């Protein structure tokens, strides 16, 4: 199993934990906001769960499937974070289509930044793994 595949398993575990942590009362404020920043809905759990299943499946299929996962997933997640930072609405939850562009008066800049930071960090790291690291690590000959 290549390093990229192992990172795919790590991403799967991370996403399964993201879903689980949303149901731990200690991490939610009195309004149901996770870490006081954002509300996760059932469709967010589906998206995160699917992202974890996709990462896990790709990791067990092949090195090449894992690289593809990180490239596609990372690009989409990072774009969602940038869109959320710039417009106040993301695309993965349909917010840009439902709420459109939100002014800075609707959401304070620090809250907007920290609410989008997970997608920027997770997506950005996935982009680095898929496009940069994948070119620099050896993959097992059996997986070529």
C-alpha positions, 0 to 999 in steps of 0.5 A: 500500500502506497503512502497516498493510499494510507493518506486516503485511509486517514482522510476517510477516518477524519471524515467519519470523525467529522460526522460523529463529532457533530453528534457530541453535545460538548462540541455544539453550542446552545444554538446547535452550531458546531464549535459555535461557527456553523450548523451541520445538517443531515446533507452535510453528514451525507456529504462528509460520509460520502467523502470518507467512503470515497477516500476509503474505497479509492485507498483500497482500489489502488494508488492511482484511484487514491491520487484521482480522489485527492485531485478531484476531491481536493479541487472541489473542496478547496473551491467550496472554501474559497467560494464561501470565503469570498461570497459567504455561501458555499456550493457543496451545500447549495448555499450559493444557489439558495442564498446567493452572495451574502454581504460582509454585514451578514457574516462577520469576516472572522466567522466567515474565515473560520467557517470556511477554514476546514474546507480550505485546509482539507481541500488544500492539503488534498490538492498538495497530496494529489498533485505534488506529493503523488509525483514525489513518492514511489508507488508499489510495483504491484499497484502500477 
